[in-house]
């Protein structure tokens, strides 16, 4: 579970990330879930977008993907969402510690 400080840190990182996941009229397919899972493994932090043609809201899409990929919803703004999942084998993002303000691996 992310703390509010960690969530804020990840939101700041996500601002510079490209949107790599698009949920469209096909909705939440296995392909979207696999794409999200692969991207989370490689990057830890991904940004997605729900197109107007989709049959799910951005919040619904983010929560479904988070559940299916064992990741956490960092934020949902408008049609975009951000997910995070730590890669325990090869961590790429150092999160601030929950207490004390020091960074951890």
Backbone as a chain_set.jsonl record, in Angstrom:
{"seq": "XXXXXXXXXXXXXXXXXXXXXXXXXXXXXXXXXXXXXXXXXXXXXXXXXXXXXXXXXXXXXXXXXXXXXXXXXXXXXXXXXXXXXXXXXXXXXXXXXXXXXXXXX", "coords": {"N": [[0.836, -1.19, 0.0], [0.586, 2.134, -0.904], [1.881, 5.146, 0.54], [0.635, 8.494, 1.12], [2.655, 10.279, 0.57], [4.407, 8.757, -1.032], [2.688, 8.258, -3.159], [2.345, 10.876, -4.127], [4.961, 11.371, -4.955], [5.196, 9.47, -7.029], [3.211, 10.447, -8.742], [4.429, 12.806, -9.547], [6.573, 11.787, -11.037], [5.153, 10.517, -13.057], [4.198, 12.564, -14.612], [6.059, 13.085, -16.591], [5.989, 10.851, -18.115], [5.134, 8.97, -21.055], [1.919, 8.247, -22.454], [1.132, 4.98, -22.611], [-0.71, 2.992, -22.791], [-3.779, 2.219, -24.157], [-7.215, 2.191, -23.766], [-9.887, 1.247, -25.557], [-12.756, 0.945, -27.706], [-12.83, -1.783, -27.604], [-12.701, -2.363, -24.995], [-11.902, -3.808, -21.799], [-9.73, -6.067, -22.391], [-8.038, -9.292, -22.565], [-5.686, -8.832, -23.863], [-5.132, -6.114, -23.331], [-4.737, -6.265, -20.584], [-2.477, -7.972, -20.502], [-0.638, -6.375, -21.875], [-0.453, -4.223, -20.081], [0.575, -5.562, -17.837], [3.074, -6.485, -18.808], [4.285, -4.003, -19.347], [4.342, -2.861, -16.801], [6.121, -4.6, -15.558], [8.458, -3.986, -16.928], [8.723, -1.192, -16.577], [7.639, -0.275, -14.147], [6.059, 2.015, -13.565], [3.262, 3.177, -15.185], [1.335, 4.942, -17.649], [-1.987, 5.29, -18.629], [-4.77, 5.607, -20.933], [-8.237, 6.153, -21.328], [-10.269, 5.878, -23.999], [-12.916, 7.789, -25.586], [-14.654, 6.052, -26.821], [-14.711, 3.777, -25.311], [-16.247, 1.333, -23.128], [-16.012, 1.583, -20.436], [-15.284, 3.552, -17.501], [-12.517, 5.794, -16.83], [-11.7, 5.422, -14.119], [-12.829, 2.912, -13.512], [-11.463, 1.305, -15.378], [-8.793, 1.639, -14.522], [-8.926, 0.556, -11.911], [-9.727, -2.088, -12.458], [-7.536, -3.005, -14.001], [-5.494, -2.691, -12.116], [-6.242, -4.573, -10.2], [-6.076, -6.953, -11.72], [-3.397, -6.99, -12.449], [-1.997, -6.88, -10.147], [-1.197, -4.375, -9.203], [-0.999, -0.884, -8.187], [-3.32, 1.801, -8.148], [-2.255, 4.922, -8.904], [-3.15, 7.458, -9.634], [-6.097, 8.978, -11.063], [-7.028, 11.039, -13.555], [-9.194, 12.924, -15.363], [-9.392, 11.475, -18.486], [-7.224, 9.897, -18.168], [-5.005, 7.579, -16.454], [-2.79, 6.353, -13.876], [-0.644, 3.7, -13.077], [1.164, 1.684, -10.697], [3.644, -0.738, -10.003], [5.907, -2.391, -8.071], [8.929, -3.765, -9.2], [10.237, -6.471, -7.958], [12.529, -7.914, -8.478], [14.193, -6.352, -10.134], [14.265, -3.411, -9.205], [13.353, -0.153, -10.306], [12.503, 2.334, -9.576], [13.028, 4.41, -6.861], [11.291, 4.612, -4.032], [10.131, 7.112, -1.702], [10.66, 6.598, 1.794], [8.171, 5.276, 4.013], [8.106, 6.473, 6.515], [10.156, 8.977, 8.001], [11.38, 10.065, 5.759], [13.577, 9.237, 4.217], [14.944, 7.655, 1.287], [14.163, 4.438, -0.117], [15.125, 1.192, -1.386]], "CA": [[0.0, 0.0, 0.0], [1.367, 3.363, -1.023], [1.531, 6.268, 1.411], [0.303, 9.687, 0.336], [3.934, 10.847, 0.128], [4.87, 7.925, -2.148], [1.755, 8.503, -4.262], [2.693, 12.198, -4.665], [6.236, 11.197, -5.645], [4.917, 8.749, -8.277], [2.467, 11.365, -9.618], [5.403, 13.738, -10.145], [7.303, 11.038, -12.062], [4.239, 10.179, -14.143], [3.997, 13.739, -15.467], [7.007, 13.015, -17.702], [5.828, 9.574, -18.823], [4.218, 8.923, -22.19], [0.77, 7.365, -22.309], [1.493, 3.803, -23.407], [-1.806, 2.031, -22.775], [-5.033, 2.827, -24.61], [-8.405, 1.354, -23.638], [-10.844, 1.776, -26.521], [-14.068, 0.305, -27.816], [-12.691, -3.199, -27.252], [-12.822, -2.46, -23.538], [-10.865, -4.457, -21.008], [-9.464, -7.389, -22.952], [-6.831, -9.969, -22.069], [-4.551, -8.176, -24.505], [-4.85, -4.884, -22.571], [-4.181, -6.692, -19.3], [-1.119, -8.464, -20.747], [0.185, -5.212, -22.22], [-0.223, -3.496, -18.83], [1.444, -6.391, -17.0], [4.423, -6.432, -19.388], [4.811, -2.647, -19.18], [4.644, -2.68, -15.374], [7.339, -5.364, -15.276], [9.589, -3.279, -17.525], [8.843, 0.218, -16.189], [7.069, -0.087, -12.813], [5.08, 3.097, -13.568], [2.717, 3.353, -16.536], [0.196, 5.848, -17.814], [-2.956, 4.81, -19.603], [-5.852, 6.515, -21.303], [-9.477, 5.516, -21.746], [-10.836, 6.649, -25.104], [-14.355, 8.049, -25.47], [-15.404, 4.909, -27.362], [-14.664, 2.652, -24.36], [-17.461, 1.107, -22.34], [-15.659, 1.704, -19.019], [-14.751, 4.859, -17.118], [-11.093, 5.694, -16.486], [-11.563, 4.859, -12.771], [-13.121, 1.477, -13.614], [-10.36, 0.673, -16.109], [-7.618, 1.646, -13.647], [-9.125, -0.391, -10.808], [-9.722, -3.458, -13.011], [-6.156, -3.349, -14.356], [-4.723, -2.809, -10.874], [-6.604, -5.858, -9.611], [-5.599, -8.048, -12.565], [-1.933, -6.972, -12.582], [-1.446, -6.753, -8.798], [-0.543, -3.063, -9.124], [-1.776, 0.103, -7.442], [-3.728, 3.01, -8.858], [-1.599, 6.108, -8.35], [-4.095, 8.547, -9.83], [-6.988, 9.017, -12.217], [-7.378, 12.428, -13.858], [-9.849, 12.991, -16.668], [-9.433, 10.177, -19.17], [-5.945, 9.204, -17.949], [-4.746, 6.954, -15.159], [-1.403, 5.932, -13.648], [-0.508, 2.499, -12.257], [2.514, 1.39, -10.233], [3.921, -2.041, -9.385], [7.342, -2.564, -7.845], [9.591, -4.945, -9.744], [11.053, -6.895, -6.822], [13.805, -8.446, -8.959], [15.012, -5.25, -10.65], [13.566, -2.152, -8.953], [13.827, 0.974, -11.092], [12.085, 3.566, -8.922], [13.249, 4.442, -5.423], [10.2, 5.316, -3.359], [10.452, 7.661, -0.378], [10.226, 5.712, 2.869], [6.883, 5.624, 4.594], [8.374, 7.399, 7.618], [11.544, 9.399, 8.119], [11.752, 10.849, 4.599], [14.702, 8.715, 3.442], [14.534, 6.795, 0.179], [14.498, 3.015, 0.018], [15.191, 0.46, -2.667]], "C": [[0.88, 1.253, 0.0], [0.914, 4.41, -0.006], [1.204, 7.471, 0.528], [1.575, 10.353, -0.198], [4.477, 10.076, -1.083], [3.994, 8.151, -3.38], [2.075, 9.845, -4.934], [3.994, 12.125, -5.46], [6.019, 10.525, -7.006], [4.128, 9.627, -9.252], [3.432, 12.327, -10.301], [6.227, 13.05, -11.228], [6.428, 10.782, -13.286], [4.011, 11.349, -15.096], [4.879, 13.679, -16.708], [6.895, 11.735, -18.523], [4.869, 9.723, -20.0], [3.058, 7.989, -21.852], [1.008, 6.16, -23.221], [0.369, 2.783, -23.52], [-3.095, 2.742, -23.155], [-6.17, 1.813, -24.482], [-9.469, 1.99, -24.528], [-12.138, 1.001, -26.536], [-14.021, -1.188, -27.518], [-12.785, -3.43, -25.762], [-11.632, -3.155, -22.897], [-10.666, -5.891, -21.488], [-8.238, -8.01, -22.291], [-5.583, -9.302, -22.629], [-4.144, -6.902, -23.756], [-4.192, -5.244, -21.239], [-2.747, -7.18, -19.467], [-0.176, -7.313, -21.059], [0.528, -4.418, -20.956], [0.759, -4.255, -17.938], [2.888, -6.342, -17.494], [5.064, -5.063, -19.164], [5.165, -2.378, -17.723], [5.917, -3.417, -14.987], [8.567, -4.591, -15.756], [9.816, -1.895, -16.919], [8.455, 0.532, -14.753], [5.959, 0.971, -12.769], [4.577, 3.296, -14.989], [1.524, 4.304, -16.516], [-0.696, 5.294, -18.909], [-4.034, 5.838, -19.859], [-7.058, 5.694, -21.733], [-10.107, 6.42, -22.801], [-12.347, 6.794, -24.925], [-15.206, 6.873, -25.94], [-15.459, 3.728, -26.394], [-15.956, 2.556, -23.564], [-17.191, 1.122, -20.834], [-15.157, 3.121, -18.753], [-13.254, 4.704, -16.83], [-10.868, 5.077, -15.099], [-11.801, 3.346, -12.807], [-11.973, 0.74, -14.298], [-9.13, 0.557, -15.218], [-7.758, 0.606, -12.543], [-9.131, -1.841, -11.288], [-8.297, -3.896, -13.342], [-5.292, -3.534, -13.108], [-4.991, -4.167, -10.222], [-5.988, -7.014, -10.394], [-4.08, -8.114, -12.678], [-1.233, -6.85, -11.227], [-0.637, -5.456, -8.668], [-1.435, -2.128, -8.321], [-2.117, 1.275, -8.335], [-3.067, 4.187, -8.156], [-2.538, 7.297, -8.462], [-4.956, 8.314, -11.049], [-7.369, 10.482, -12.395], [-7.965, 12.462, -15.257], [-9.925, 11.607, -17.282], [-8.165, 9.358, -18.93], [-5.83, 8.625, -16.551], [-3.288, 6.518, -15.101], [-1.412, 4.738, -12.705], [0.95, 2.296, -11.872], [2.562, -0.025, -9.674], [5.435, -2.187, -9.288], [7.817, -3.855, -8.49], [10.572, -5.399, -8.667], [12.422, -7.414, -7.252], [14.745, -7.347, -9.433], [14.29, -3.918, -10.449], [14.194, -1.004, -9.746], [13.539, 2.31, -10.407], [12.329, 3.429, -7.424], [12.142, 5.266, -4.794], [10.696, 5.947, -2.072], [9.957, 6.68, 0.679], [8.911, 6.208, 3.435], [7.046, 6.619, 5.743], [9.853, 7.772, 7.619], [12.068, 10.147, 6.909], [12.933, 10.339, 3.784], [14.187, 7.782, 2.364], [14.963, 5.362, 0.439], [14.568, 2.373, -1.372], [14.145, -0.585, -2.72]], "O": [[1.796, 1.391, 0.811], [-0.277, 4.546, 0.274], [1.471, 7.456, -0.673], [1.571, 10.924, -1.289], [4.951, 10.681, -2.045], [4.494, 8.225, -4.502], [2.076, 9.942, -6.161], [4.115, 12.745, -6.517], [6.584, 10.954, -8.013], [4.352, 9.56, -10.461], [3.281, 12.631, -11.484], [6.547, 13.672, -12.241], [6.908, 10.826, -14.419], [3.669, 11.143, -16.261], [4.489, 14.171, -17.767], [7.614, 11.554, -19.506], [3.916, 10.501, -19.948], [3.207, 7.057, -21.061], [1.077, 6.298, -24.442], [0.486, 1.812, -24.268], [-3.459, 3.749, -22.547], [-6.092, 0.712, -25.025], [-9.899, 3.119, -24.291], [-12.57, 0.466, -25.515], [-15.048, -1.795, -27.215], [-12.933, -4.567, -25.314], [-10.508, -3.091, -23.395], [-11.354, -6.809, -21.04], [-7.503, -7.348, -21.559], [-4.554, -9.218, -21.958], [-2.956, -6.641, -23.568], [-3.221, -4.614, -20.82], [-1.885, -6.84, -18.656], [0.952, -7.276, -20.567], [1.668, -3.99, -20.783], [1.664, -3.66, -17.354], [3.816, -6.178, -16.702], [6.245, -4.973, -18.83], [6.177, -1.737, -17.439], [6.705, -2.92, -14.182], [9.589, -4.547, -15.072], [10.958, -1.466, -16.76], [8.916, 1.532, -14.202], [5.008, 0.825, -12.0], [5.366, 3.555, -15.898], [0.818, 4.444, -15.518], [-0.227, 4.885, -19.971], [-4.195, 6.805, -19.114], [-6.924, 4.675, -22.41], [-10.435, 7.576, -22.532], [-12.974, 6.018, -24.203], [-16.347, 6.715, -25.507], [-16.191, 2.77, -26.642], [-16.66, 3.544, -23.354], [-18.046, 0.717, -20.046], [-14.669, 3.801, -19.656], [-12.783, 3.589, -16.609], [-9.939, 4.29, -14.923], [-11.049, 2.587, -12.196], [-11.561, -0.329, -13.846], [-8.496, -0.497, -15.163], [-6.819, -0.141, -12.269], [-8.605, -2.723, -10.609], [-7.89, -5.01, -13.013], [-4.454, -4.435, -13.056], [-4.066, -4.826, -9.749], [-5.441, -7.946, -9.804], [-3.529, -9.175, -12.971], [-0.009, -6.73, -11.17], [0.455, -5.443, -8.099], [-2.493, -2.527, -7.835], [-1.316, 1.693, -9.171], [-3.287, 4.421, -6.968], [-2.708, 8.055, -7.508], [-4.597, 7.556, -11.95], [-7.959, 11.093, -11.504], [-7.308, 12.075, -16.223], [-10.457, 10.677, -16.677], [-8.046, 8.242, -19.437], [-6.454, 9.097, -15.601], [-2.636, 6.337, -16.129], [-2.087, 4.746, -11.676], [1.859, 2.679, -12.609], [1.652, -0.461, -8.969], [6.147, -2.117, -10.289], [7.189, -4.904, -8.347], [11.621, -4.782, -8.483], [13.375, -7.361, -6.474], [15.946, -7.394, -9.17], [13.76, -3.352, -11.405], [15.417, -0.899, -9.84], [14.243, 3.295, -10.63], [11.897, 2.461, -6.797], [12.066, 6.477, -4.999], [11.578, 5.398, -1.412], [8.946, 6.006, 0.478], [8.58, 7.391, 3.352], [6.213, 7.508, 5.919], [10.701, 6.952, 7.269], [13.102, 10.808, 7.005], [13.271, 10.935, 2.761], [13.12, 7.186, 2.507], [15.963, 5.096, 1.106], [14.13, 2.94, -2.372], [14.04, -1.304, -3.714]]}, "num_chains": 1, "name": "protein.A"}
